[in-house]
Amino acid sequence: MKSFFKNVLANIVAIMIVGAVFLLFLVVIIAASTFSSDSKPHIKTNSVLILDFKTQIIDSPNEDNPQLFSLNEKEKNIMVFDILEAIKNAKTDEKIKGISIETDGIKAGMTQLDDIRTALQDFKKSGKFVYAYGNVVSQSAYYLGSVADQYFLNPSGGIDLKGLSTEVLYMKKFAEKYGIGIEIIRHGKYKSAVEPFMREDMSPENREQLSTLLKDIWTTNATKMATARKMDTAQFRTVVDSLYGIIPDLSIKYKLADKLIQKSEYDDLLRSQLKLNEKDKLNKISFNTYISSLEEKNKTEDNQVAILYASGAIYNGEGYDNIYSENFIKEIKKIAENEKIKAVVLRINSPGGSANASDEILFELQQLKKKKPLIVSFGDYAASGGYYIAMAADKIYSEPNTLTGSIGVFGMIPYFKEIADKNGLNSYAVNTNANSNMYSPINGITPGGVSMMTKSVEQTYKRFVHFVTVNRKKSFAQIDEVGGGRVWSGTRAKEIGLVDELGTINDALTFAAQKANLKTYSVTNYPKKISKFEQLFKDMSEDEISARIIKNKIGLDNYKIFEQITNPKLQSSVMMEMPYHIKFD
């Protein structure tokens, strides 16, 4: 028996030692990474700034979220604002002679690509070159690369240029087959977030809005690509419809690319552009390295314009990865109390979420607006709850390809009575009142519950429209006509008065500074980026680990559908959420 306890004790001690060593190892890795990031790299003369496949472009600090055990991953997250500032700086930096775009599949949103593309066009005015090289090139990568002076393609490569399409998965029959009941309440015939659970096919209203949306986005992007490649729009349409980009020789014949060369030949071309000798090293500088090398300007200046990032879905409570009302309101109050901050740009990149959380956030933003100018800038998405919180703005800037509007409300309550019956499961409740057991996972929602949820949805919609009428200075009927849950492109939203101007985050910053009468100012970000230590330990909860495992197994898009049914924060609550996540792939 003594031997048994000795072995148990020895094993426990061994586990503790291994755990301590492992924890120390992680701390060393994080500390080394932190210290290495503190030292500014030196940029050599005659360098080329490179945008490659290792760069993942994000919109806000809370998207910079490295996973556990991948702290040294090659892929780097870079905020789009930092990239824009880097390109602006490189335009006048004598050490940077040009920019090389070397990415087959860039990870960025549509509006982020637009902003970078615009910045590169401005960079070219300096007389410096912009070249692009690709192997098997995604549509989004080509959209960005087409801005280059010349586009070079691998002889065995191709360009996946095919236009835009969206495919909606309908699950009504699936739910019926497996005994899953779903009670749906919505306001707005275009509010199609719940349509896959209601119908077996696409409604005419949904088809109409999707067709208009895709046409708006593709017309804008196709025109830019055609102009850059010196083609008329009819010719470009033929090239896209015929899928000529897939065949390298046809890519050259039909002007999608300028020359077929191997990557080493492309590097030699860059060398000749820099007038380097054969033995001279080609200095390629990543955006991440270049951004790290730039000196922080005027950070102690009293006159500051804050960028408040609202990125992700909107939830009640606390959290980091998305927009959680408690955390976000704390950030708003920090900005309100900081006397050095003279104006605020609210950068919204959100499809919406909880109606209650959106309302809480809107109220606090309205209080902030009483103290400081509040200008809104839309990213890829500013729809439903994302559009709702923008109603505190003095002025709204949208990108042409922003998906916005979706002024509508819905509630969705899943229940599993049929599947329970088929498997011999019964549920009985004892109640003190008519609706004490208003919602049951087995028996669903009571008639009284349905009635009150319907009233709640209708009331929330009227409240939504009210705030829009006040901010946009229009009547209820005018907003209701363009509301009903319909999603619009930024271009169309400007035409119908849902936004004030088409412009970038820099345009919003410039106007915010003017509104606050600032001639010089520095820019500060909220929320602040959390440390690697915090990033490590925030991922250690059981729920967080489980969610990440499921996401990895079924994919992000499928996970969003799964979450609609299983996430308790989304059940039995009124939602303001956009139905689409459109990618320019």
Wavefront OBJ file of the C-alpha trace (Angstrom):
o trace
v 0.000 0.000 0.000
v 2.889 2.361 0.810
v 4.342 1.620 -2.599
v 0.995 2.501 -4.203
v 0.790 5.888 -2.463
v 4.440 6.580 -3.329
v 3.705 5.952 -7.005
v 0.595 8.157 -6.921
v 2.519 10.946 -5.166
v 5.404 10.618 -7.622
v 3.010 10.882 -10.559
v 1.330 13.951 -9.084
v 4.704 15.636 -8.509
v 5.790 14.727 -12.066
v 2.616 16.202 -13.545
v 3.093 19.388 -11.520
v 6.715 19.707 -12.661
v 5.798 19.130 -16.306
v 2.970 21.651 -16.008
v 5.255 24.229 -14.401
v 7.915 23.732 -17.080
v 5.284 24.000 -19.811
v 3.895 27.220 -18.311
v 7.409 28.642 -17.970
v 8.066 27.714 -21.613
v 4.968 29.627 -22.722
v 5.922 32.641 -20.617
v 9.421 32.668 -22.167
v 7.960 32.496 -25.687
v 5.562 35.361 -24.992
v 8.217 37.454 -23.264
v 10.675 36.888 -26.129
v 8.018 37.860 -28.633
v 7.140 40.980 -26.643
v 10.766 42.111 -26.271
v 11.542 41.461 -29.926
v 8.553 43.551 -30.967
v 9.773 46.474 -28.850
v 12.985 46.957 -30.880
v 12.443 48.937 -34.061
v 13.866 47.328 -37.217
v 16.220 49.290 -39.462
v 15.064 49.839 -43.038
v 17.874 49.849 -45.601
v 18.051 52.170 -48.566
v 16.844 50.924 -51.954
v 14.139 48.674 -50.442
v 10.877 47.275 -51.805
v 7.775 47.168 -49.616
v 6.055 43.797 -50.038
v 2.474 42.702 -49.452
v 2.533 38.902 -49.380
v 0.479 35.861 -48.337
v 1.689 36.133 -44.733
v -0.305 39.317 -44.233
v -3.829 39.072 -42.857
v -5.572 42.431 -42.902
v -7.916 43.138 -40.001
v -10.104 46.128 -39.185
v -9.753 46.535 -35.418
v -7.521 45.636 -32.432
v -9.926 42.997 -31.069
v -9.543 40.959 -34.275
v -5.834 40.459 -33.522
v -6.443 37.235 -31.707
v -3.647 34.620 -32.057
v -4.614 31.127 -31.004
v -3.048 29.139 -28.201
v 0.089 27.247 -29.369
v 0.374 29.452 -32.449
v 2.051 32.524 -31.011
v 4.929 32.261 -33.491
v 2.764 31.632 -36.526
v 4.098 33.118 -39.766
v 0.851 34.857 -40.629
v 0.747 38.417 -39.335
v -2.383 40.391 -38.493
v -2.125 44.025 -39.565
v -4.794 46.670 -39.119
v -5.918 48.289 -42.350
v -5.417 51.771 -40.871
v -1.747 50.935 -40.203
v -1.308 49.706 -43.793
v -2.815 52.919 -45.154
v -0.497 54.995 -42.961
v 2.479 52.873 -44.087
v 1.675 53.412 -47.783
v 1.256 57.149 -47.180
v 4.620 57.257 -45.397
v 6.340 55.124 -48.055
v 5.261 57.591 -50.742
v 7.790 60.122 -49.433
v 10.274 57.696 -47.824
v 13.499 57.813 -49.877
v 14.437 54.325 -48.682
v 11.335 52.766 -50.270
v 11.595 52.625 -54.070
v 8.420 50.704 -54.829
v 5.765 48.248 -53.688
v 5.433 44.607 -54.723
v 2.100 42.783 -54.333
v 2.847 39.058 -54.032
v -0.293 37.416 -52.739
v -2.437 34.731 -54.357
v -5.212 34.865 -51.782
v -5.255 37.946 -49.615
v -7.264 37.828 -46.401
v -9.162 41.099 -46.238
v -12.667 42.480 -46.511
v -14.056 44.263 -49.562
v -13.828 47.764 -48.131
v -10.329 47.106 -46.810
v -9.219 46.119 -50.310
v -10.851 49.285 -51.659
v -8.974 51.502 -49.208
v -5.611 49.846 -49.879
v -6.210 50.029 -53.623
v -6.967 53.762 -53.361
v -3.831 54.289 -51.244
v -1.721 52.458 -53.848
v -3.128 54.662 -56.613
v -2.058 57.702 -54.618
v 1.371 56.107 -53.970
v 1.930 55.764 -57.730
v 1.689 59.551 -58.097
v 5.150 59.701 -56.475
v 6.654 58.079 -59.585
v 7.586 54.962 -57.642
v 6.584 51.607 -59.101
v 3.866 49.186 -58.018
v 4.269 45.664 -59.436
v 2.229 42.525 -58.788
v 3.006 38.824 -59.137
v 0.743 35.809 -58.804
v 0.609 32.046 -59.112
v -2.963 30.805 -58.654
v -4.653 34.120 -57.921
v -7.945 34.566 -56.086
v -10.446 37.141 -57.299
v -9.837 39.404 -54.287
v -6.070 39.242 -54.755
v -6.437 40.142 -58.425
v -8.776 43.033 -57.590
v -6.015 44.502 -55.436
v -3.155 43.544 -57.784
v -4.846 44.983 -60.857
v -3.947 48.456 -59.600
v -0.269 47.699 -60.310
v 1.720 49.268 -63.143
v 2.314 45.743 -64.431
v 0.884 42.351 -63.454
v 3.100 39.259 -63.816
v 1.755 35.711 -63.754
v 3.414 32.327 -63.330
v 3.428 30.326 -66.622
v 1.493 27.510 -64.942
v -0.698 29.776 -62.833
v -4.104 31.327 -63.343
v -6.513 34.047 -62.238
v -9.811 32.995 -60.664
v -11.821 35.853 -62.144
v -15.476 34.853 -62.399
v -17.770 37.497 -60.888
v -19.924 37.319 -57.764
v -22.400 34.687 -56.668
v -24.209 33.807 -53.476
v -25.822 30.514 -52.543
v -28.285 30.286 -49.647
v -28.774 26.981 -47.836
v -32.419 26.265 -46.925
v -33.056 23.983 -43.962
v -36.836 23.860 -43.462
v -37.166 20.261 -44.731
v -34.085 19.202 -42.789
v -35.535 20.605 -39.564
v -38.880 18.901 -40.232
v -37.213 15.581 -41.073
v -35.305 15.471 -37.796
v -38.104 16.855 -35.624
v -36.654 20.298 -34.971
v -39.305 22.981 -34.550
v -38.448 26.655 -35.000
v -40.767 29.478 -33.987
v -39.948 32.568 -36.040
v -41.126 36.141 -35.558
v -39.829 38.915 -37.793
v -40.636 42.376 -39.082
v -39.702 43.145 -42.669
v -40.250 41.071 -45.793
v -36.566 41.529 -46.647
v -35.400 40.366 -43.191
v -34.107 37.079 -44.553
v -31.782 36.096 -41.706
v -34.403 33.517 -40.688
v -35.653 32.667 -44.182
v -33.618 29.423 -44.454
v -35.653 28.064 -41.538
v -39.014 29.265 -42.928
v -38.919 28.287 -46.606
v -37.716 25.602 -48.967
v -36.687 28.111 -51.639
v -35.610 31.737 -52.039
v -38.337 34.357 -51.688
v -38.812 36.920 -54.504
v -37.918 39.696 -52.042
v -34.666 38.009 -51.049
v -33.762 37.307 -54.678
v -34.427 40.961 -55.521
v -32.235 42.356 -52.778
v -29.414 39.879 -53.380
v -29.444 40.571 -57.112
v -29.294 44.338 -56.564
v -26.613 44.011 -53.898
v -24.299 41.796 -55.937
v -24.800 43.927 -59.047
v -23.877 47.110 -57.138
v -20.700 45.572 -55.716
v -19.597 43.859 -58.931
v -20.264 46.920 -61.117
v -18.045 49.038 -58.855
v -15.223 46.489 -58.710
v -15.386 45.405 -62.358
v -15.206 49.026 -63.523
v -12.094 49.618 -61.422
v -10.369 46.469 -62.717
v -11.305 47.166 -66.343
v -10.062 50.759 -66.105
v -6.777 49.678 -64.505
v -6.196 47.068 -67.237
v -7.184 49.532 -69.982
v -10.266 47.590 -71.118
v -13.786 48.763 -71.753
v -16.457 47.249 -69.507
v -18.029 45.158 -72.295
v -14.670 43.567 -73.132
v -13.967 42.918 -69.454
v -17.354 41.254 -69.036
v -16.589 38.894 -71.920
v -13.235 38.004 -70.356
v -14.881 37.253 -67.006
v -17.840 35.327 -68.470
v -15.445 33.202 -70.557
v -13.159 32.431 -67.572
v -10.123 33.384 -69.668
v -8.114 34.094 -66.518
v -7.850 30.375 -65.734
v -5.544 29.818 -68.745
v -2.222 31.721 -68.442
v -1.817 32.338 -72.190
v -5.357 33.702 -72.408
v -4.666 35.956 -69.405
v -1.939 37.589 -71.478
v -3.971 37.646 -74.700
v -6.938 39.331 -73.028
v -4.869 41.841 -70.989
v -5.437 40.440 -67.501
v -1.661 40.083 -67.065
v 1.367 41.569 -68.821
v 3.904 38.735 -68.880
v 4.339 35.084 -67.862
v 7.480 34.665 -65.763
v 8.759 32.509 -62.914
v 9.069 33.986 -59.426
v 12.888 34.142 -59.569
v 12.600 36.042 -62.867
v 10.201 38.452 -61.186
v 12.754 39.035 -58.421
v 15.380 39.732 -61.098
v 12.982 42.247 -62.633
v 12.702 44.010 -59.259
v 16.493 43.990 -58.994
v 16.824 45.674 -62.379
v 14.179 48.221 -61.384
v 16.344 49.083 -58.362
v 19.495 49.090 -60.528
v 21.123 46.416 -58.368
v 24.174 44.426 -59.346
v 23.894 40.659 -59.641
v 25.498 40.103 -56.229
v 23.546 42.818 -54.426
v 20.844 41.661 -52.032
v 17.221 42.450 -52.893
v 15.798 44.150 -49.805
v 12.168 43.118 -49.465
v 10.473 44.673 -46.456
v 7.163 43.284 -45.193
v 4.434 45.709 -44.199
v 4.614 44.350 -40.658
v 8.338 45.175 -40.428
v 7.923 48.563 -42.059
v 5.073 49.554 -39.748
v 7.182 48.538 -36.751
v 10.003 50.775 -37.992
v 7.891 53.923 -38.149
v 8.237 56.354 -35.293
v 5.084 57.056 -33.313
v 4.189 60.655 -34.041
v 2.778 63.124 -31.529
v 1.493 60.443 -29.168
v 1.708 62.820 -26.215
v -0.112 65.591 -28.030
v -3.078 66.994 -26.144
v -5.279 67.165 -29.223
v -6.338 63.607 -30.056
v -8.939 62.033 -32.305
v -9.984 58.600 -31.043
v -10.977 55.765 -33.338
v -13.481 53.592 -31.472
v -13.677 50.213 -33.205
v -17.000 48.357 -33.167
v -16.068 45.117 -34.897
v -18.009 41.846 -34.859
v -21.429 40.678 -33.723
v -23.177 42.555 -30.916
v -23.858 40.710 -27.641
v -24.902 41.512 -24.090
v -22.407 41.098 -21.278
v -18.626 40.812 -21.298
v -16.235 39.468 -23.928
v -13.393 40.490 -26.207
v -13.630 38.959 -29.688
v -16.833 40.743 -30.764
v -18.831 43.735 -29.462
v -19.981 43.012 -25.901
v -22.106 45.792 -24.456
v -20.483 45.975 -21.005
v -16.941 46.136 -22.364
v -17.862 48.507 -25.174
v -19.674 50.934 -22.894
v -16.590 51.069 -20.655
v -14.551 52.130 -23.694
v -17.101 54.828 -24.560
v -16.911 56.216 -21.024
v -13.088 56.208 -21.071
v -13.193 58.343 -24.219
v -15.853 60.670 -22.754
v -13.739 61.273 -19.646
v -10.440 61.785 -21.490
v -10.026 65.532 -21.964
v -7.211 65.069 -24.488
v -9.645 63.437 -26.909
v -11.394 66.206 -28.835
v -13.332 64.137 -31.395
v -14.270 60.503 -32.075
v -14.527 58.349 -35.183
v -16.719 55.307 -34.584
v -15.531 52.631 -37.019
v -18.330 50.091 -37.478
v -17.707 46.686 -39.019
v -20.668 44.739 -37.663
v -23.619 42.748 -39.033
v -25.567 43.449 -35.822
v -26.796 41.146 -33.086
v -28.713 41.647 -29.852
v -31.331 44.428 -30.011
v -30.996 45.112 -26.289
v -27.200 45.381 -26.417
v -27.411 47.617 -29.503
v -29.829 49.923 -27.677
v -27.552 50.139 -24.633
v -24.608 51.066 -26.819
v -26.596 53.636 -28.812
v -27.633 55.429 -25.609
v -24.038 55.736 -24.384
v -22.888 56.950 -27.799
v -25.602 59.616 -27.695
v -24.204 60.776 -24.341
v -20.697 60.845 -25.834
v -21.932 62.941 -28.752
v -23.108 65.629 -26.303
v -19.471 66.097 -25.240
v -17.487 65.540 -28.465
v -18.042 65.347 -32.235
v -18.904 61.772 -33.207
v -18.286 60.790 -36.827
v -19.077 57.286 -38.088
v -17.078 55.314 -40.648
v -18.526 52.089 -42.090
v -16.316 49.106 -42.941
v -17.446 45.893 -44.665
v -20.682 45.698 -42.647
v -22.784 48.243 -40.822
v -26.170 46.600 -40.904
v -29.102 46.006 -38.587
v -27.697 46.477 -35.052
v -24.504 47.786 -36.658
v -26.522 50.479 -38.426
v -28.612 51.090 -35.286
v -25.613 52.169 -33.189
v -24.577 54.587 -35.965
v -27.664 56.679 -35.256
v -25.737 58.718 -32.690
v -23.509 60.148 -35.450
v -23.006 63.763 -36.461
v -22.112 62.431 -39.906
v -21.870 58.977 -41.514
v -19.220 57.941 -44.039
v -19.700 54.670 -45.914
v -17.487 52.792 -48.347
v -19.143 52.083 -51.731
v -19.015 48.313 -51.070
v -20.231 48.448 -47.470
v -23.264 46.274 -46.758
v -25.618 48.428 -44.705
v -29.248 49.058 -43.808
v -31.084 45.850 -42.867
v -33.448 47.957 -40.754
v -35.483 45.085 -39.377
v -35.926 42.832 -36.368
v -36.471 39.132 -35.761
v -36.721 36.501 -33.066
v -36.057 32.784 -33.530
v -36.850 30.082 -30.944
v -35.861 26.461 -31.702
v -37.519 23.496 -29.943
v -37.281 19.717 -30.272
v -40.687 18.169 -29.535
v -40.891 15.842 -32.538
v -37.377 14.496 -32.150
v -38.090 13.944 -28.441
v -41.329 12.077 -29.223
v -39.572 9.844 -31.762
v -37.006 8.875 -29.164
v -39.452 8.272 -26.303
v -38.747 11.493 -24.411
v -41.572 13.364 -22.656
v -41.479 16.618 -20.745
v -44.059 17.881 -18.218
v -44.000 21.152 -16.314
v -45.651 22.432 -13.149
v -46.471 26.137 -13.338
v -47.813 28.849 -11.068
v -48.943 31.100 -13.922
v -50.172 30.849 -17.511
v -46.738 31.489 -19.010
v -44.356 30.479 -16.240
v -42.842 27.962 -18.637
v -43.027 30.367 -21.595
v -40.177 28.601 -23.409
v -39.231 24.946 -23.222
v -36.532 23.290 -25.371
v -38.909 20.320 -25.765
v -42.369 21.880 -26.024
v -41.442 25.212 -27.555
v -43.019 28.568 -26.781
v -46.526 29.126 -25.395
v -49.199 31.019 -27.399
v -48.906 33.831 -24.873
v -45.168 33.871 -25.412
v -45.588 34.071 -29.191
v -48.009 36.955 -28.782
v -45.677 38.948 -26.557
v -42.583 38.181 -28.682
v -44.482 39.442 -31.723
v -45.340 42.650 -29.900
v -41.727 42.963 -28.752
v -40.433 42.573 -32.329
v -42.902 45.160 -33.618
v -42.057 47.597 -30.815
v -38.332 47.160 -31.378
v -38.768 47.802 -35.101
v -40.687 51.028 -34.420
v -37.960 52.120 -31.981
v -35.309 51.299 -34.590
v -37.085 53.344 -37.264
v -37.640 56.216 -34.825
v -33.917 56.659 -34.202
v -33.235 56.457 -37.951
v -35.861 59.136 -38.677
v -34.274 61.478 -36.124
v -30.717 60.976 -37.383
v -31.529 60.959 -41.097
v -34.187 63.696 -40.803
v -36.833 61.675 -42.651
v -40.376 60.529 -41.938
v -41.350 57.117 -40.592
v -42.902 56.252 -43.973
v -39.707 57.177 -45.837
v -37.513 54.982 -43.646
v -40.046 52.153 -43.555
v -40.001 52.127 -47.361
v -36.227 51.492 -47.514
v -36.271 49.421 -44.307
v -38.155 46.183 -43.931
v -34.872 44.381 -43.327
v -33.453 45.179 -46.774
v -29.666 45.268 -47.175
v -28.110 47.975 -49.368
v -24.666 48.666 -50.768
v -22.958 51.827 -49.542
v -23.381 53.370 -52.994
v -27.137 52.772 -52.933
v -27.371 53.845 -49.261
v -25.927 57.248 -50.210
v -28.551 57.599 -52.970
v -31.467 56.867 -50.623
v -30.127 58.961 -47.736
v -29.107 56.268 -45.244
v -25.540 57.670 -45.161
v -24.092 61.134 -45.737
v -20.916 60.587 -47.753
v -18.944 57.898 -49.545
v -15.458 57.908 -48.062
v -12.743 56.116 -46.130
v -11.826 56.075 -42.474
v -9.253 58.771 -43.259
v -11.997 60.961 -44.693
v -13.937 60.496 -41.454
v -10.839 61.379 -39.401
v -10.245 64.538 -41.419
v -13.838 65.676 -40.953
v -13.788 64.830 -37.219
v -10.684 66.978 -36.757
v -12.321 69.846 -38.684
v -15.461 69.521 -36.585
v -13.315 69.868 -33.434
v -11.336 72.782 -34.984
v -8.047 70.849 -34.812
v -5.209 71.831 -37.154
v -2.852 69.160 -35.788
v -3.779 66.014 -33.912
v -2.729 62.469 -33.119
v -4.827 59.330 -33.537
v -5.444 56.888 -30.706
v -7.283 53.543 -30.846
v -9.989 52.119 -28.578
v -10.230 49.415 -27.370
v -6.522 49.017 -26.819
v -4.875 45.873 -28.117
v -4.573 43.364 -25.281
v -1.209 41.853 -24.368
v -0.093 38.370 -25.408
v -0.475 37.242 -21.799
v -4.125 38.289 -21.811
v -4.633 36.748 -25.254
v -3.218 33.477 -23.959
v -5.296 33.155 -20.805
v -8.571 34.487 -22.187
v -8.709 31.406 -24.446
v -8.474 28.943 -21.536
v -12.148 28.740 -20.522
v -14.007 25.519 -21.273
v -16.649 27.264 -23.413
v -14.040 29.136 -25.440
v -11.978 26.010 -26.117
v -15.096 24.043 -27.107
v -16.258 26.805 -29.464
v -12.865 26.938 -31.175
v -12.799 23.164 -31.660
v -16.252 23.208 -33.274
v -15.311 26.166 -35.503
v -12.226 24.330 -36.728
v -14.227 21.161 -37.435
v -17.229 22.593 -39.281
v -15.894 25.919 -40.591
v -16.771 29.487 -39.636
v -19.800 29.875 -41.948
v -21.406 26.627 -40.731
v -20.562 27.560 -37.150
v -22.627 30.754 -37.489
v -25.678 28.668 -38.426
v -24.962 26.252 -35.561
v -24.631 29.189 -33.159
v -28.035 30.600 -34.145
v -29.636 27.416 -32.827
v -27.409 26.664 -29.818
v -26.079 29.959 -28.418
v -28.161 30.896 -25.338
v -27.357 34.584 -25.969
v -29.260 34.345 -29.254
v -32.211 32.273 -28.066
v -35.545 33.757 -26.974
v -34.293 37.272 -27.671
v -35.046 39.962 -30.209
v -32.248 40.290 -32.760
v -31.068 42.999 -35.135
v -28.765 41.045 -37.417
v -27.909 41.049 -41.100
v -28.389 37.759 -42.964
v -25.356 37.947 -45.247
v -21.594 37.743 -45.016
v -20.443 38.353 -48.582
v -16.790 37.696 -49.456
v -15.050 38.857 -52.609
v -13.208 35.544 -53.227
l 1 2 3 4 5 6 7 8 9 10 11 12 13 14 15 16 17 18 19 20 21 22 23 24 25 26 27 28 29 30 31 32 33 34 35 36 37 38 39 40 41 42 43 44 45 46 47 48 49 50 51 52 53 54 55 56 57 58 59 60 61 62 63 64 65 66 67 68 69 70 71 72 73 74 75 76 77 78 79 80 81 82 83 84 85 86 87 88 89 90 91 92 93 94 95 96 97 98 99 100 101 102 103 104 105 106 107 108 109 110 111 112 113 114 115 116 117 118 119 120 121 122 123 124 125 126 127 128 129 130 131 132 133 134 135 136 137 138 139 140 141 142 143 144 145 146 147 148 149 150 151 152 153 154 155 156 157 158 159 160 161 162 163 164 165 166 167 168 169 170 171 172 173 174 175 176 177 178 179 180 181 182 183 184 185 186 187 188 189 190 191 192 193 194 195 196 197 198 199 200 201 202 203 204 205 206 207 208 209 210 211 212 213 214 215 216 217 218 219 220 221 222 223 224 225 226 227 228 229 230 231 232 233 234 235 236 237 238 239 240 241 242 243 244 245 246 247 248 249 250 251 252 253 254 255 256 257 258 259 260 261 262 263 264 265 266 267 268 269 270 271 272 273 274 275 276 277 278 279 280 281 282 283 284 285 286 287 288 289 290 291 292 293 294 295 296 297 298 299 300 301 302 303 304 305 306 307 308 309 310 311 312 313 314 315 316 317 318 319 320 321 322 323 324 325 326 327 328 329 330 331 332 333 334 335 336 337 338 339 340 341 342 343 344 345 346 347 348 349 350 351 352 353 354 355 356 357 358 359 360 361 362 363 364 365 366 367 368 369 370 371 372 373 374 375 376 377 378 379 380 381 382 383 384 385 386 387 388 389 390 391 392 393 394 395 396 397 398 399 400 401 402 403 404 405 406 407 408 409 410 411 412 413 414 415 416 417 418 419 420 421 422 423 424 425 426 427 428 429 430 431 432 433 434 435 436 437 438 439 440 441 442 443 444 445 446 447 448 449 450 451 452 453 454 455 456 457 458 459 460 461 462 463 464 465 466 467 468 469 470 471 472 473 474 475 476 477 478 479 480 481 482 483 484 485 486 487 488 489 490 491 492 493 494 495 496 497 498 499 500 501 502 503 504 505 506 507 508 509 510 511 512 513 514 515 516 517 518 519 520 521 522 523 524 525 526 527 528 529 530 531 532 533 534 535 536 537 538 539 540 541 542 543 544 545 546 547 548 549 550 551 552 553 554 555 556 557 558 559 560 561 562 563 564 565 566 567 568 569 570 571 572 573 574 575 576 577 578 579 580 581 582 583 584 585
